[in-house]
Amino acid sequence: MKVNLIKSSFYNEQETKDNLCAFIQWAQQLSMSQYCKKFEEMFAVRQWRKYCVFLNSGSSANLILIQSLLNLGRLQKGDKVAFSSLTWATNTMPLIQLWLVPIPVDVQLTTFNVSLSSFKKVVETNNIKALFITNLLGWCDDSFWEIYNYCVENNIIILEDNCESMWTVFAGKKLGNYSLASTFSTFVWHHMSTIEWGMVCTDDSDLYDMLVMVRAHGRDRNMNPERQQIIRQKNCINGFYSKYTFYTLWYNLRPNEITWFLWCEQLQYLDWTIKIRNDNAKLFIAAINKNTDFYQLKIDHIDLFSNFAIPMICKSSEKFEYYLKKFEQAWVEIRPIVWWDITQQLFWKSVYWEHKQETNAKLIHEQGFYFGNSPEYTEEEINLLLSLLN
């Protein structure tokens, strides 16, 4: 028996594919149009935010967010932006590409996340303008409220990469809502699959307008009529050329109506699959915490744990090799925890420097891996995974 990270591209895959084929046949337009707009309104409501901007991937969501803040002047080239050192590269690359200075912040072994104490250490020696925090694999640190308040008190912009924690609830509030703006992904094996897709959510109307323009050639075409008139009058643009004016620095990161359809198909299962994953995760983490070969993990501060892969950190390199072999011999698909410690990656070393400090992120990099938490796992597969954790 082979246990993959995911068992299918979509939940209830065959029915979803059949319905998709039918949609393509009757849809009058497949490029970004009315249904994408409806989705944005719907997702904003489900996320408890005012605005949502729909994009072609979660990577694009991070890129467009940083570009928009630069366009608005809220960030300047050369500003120092702190980020979670245990993250995916697409959290860091926009900072490098857009001439900001990325400053890594170490994470906690119990939550895989930045804590207030680790962030304060970085702020003490750097003039930090923003924190781009990664809510990794459903987690946030139990000091997240304190981090948010600290950023507000010190005029530090806080942003959330929430691509791996869609609808995790902490202290009665969904992750992705502790910030100026947050990014999301529905890549093929995340909480729900639309193959590729991303979103940015915010309550800030000026940032929302900029995101809408940066997404599609810097034009005002997708803005509501009132906001269109304001920007046209401000820039003395009228008549024939108004639809073809590129107001600001931009990309083409538009989604399509096919992705909207896949979202609606999969949305009906999302609450159910998150519940299954939450229940399974509690079983797996309880088993990890009973085994003295692993570092303990903390989830009791989280109200609803929205997780799609289970990380484990071994207490020695020998134990790491032992469990790595044990899982591989059982035909369980495993991977490094996200993209490891970013400062140990070759692209980082080629641009900046090699971090030789002994950090938690580096320990997780060297002695950790994860296996899947698919909502389609059978009882037999769950029992196999539990047995491997003993």
URNORSUL-V561007 format. One record per run of one state. SS is the DSSP state (@ for helix, = for strand, . for the rest). FROM is the first residue (numbers start at 1). LEN is the number of residues. Records with the same first field share a line. If there is no record, write none. Layout:
# URNORSUL-V561007
SS = FROM-LEN / FROM-LEN
This chain:
# URNORSUL-V561007
. = 1-2 / 4-9 / 27-4 / 32-2 / 48-3 / 56-2 / 72-8 / 85-1 / 87-2 / 98-3 / 106-10 / 126-2 / 135-1 / 139-5 / 154-3 / 162-7 / 171-2 / 175-6 / 186-12 / 203-2 / 217-8 / 235-4 / 245-7 / 253-3 / 291-3 / 295-7 / 305-4 / 315-2 / 330-2 / 333-1 / 336-5 / 345-1 / 352-8 / 373-6 / 389-2
= = 3-1 / 31-1 / 51-5 / 80-5 / 86-1 / 101-5 / 128-7 / 157-5 / 169-2 / 173-2 / 181-5 / 198-5 / 216-1 / 252-1 / 256-1 / 294-1 / 302-3 / 309-6 / 332-1 / 334-2 / 341-1 / 368-5
@ = 13-14 / 34-14 / 58-14 / 89-9 / 116-10 / 136-3 / 144-10 / 205-11 / 225-10 / 239-6 / 257-34 / 317-13 / 342-3 / 346-6 / 360-8 / 379-10
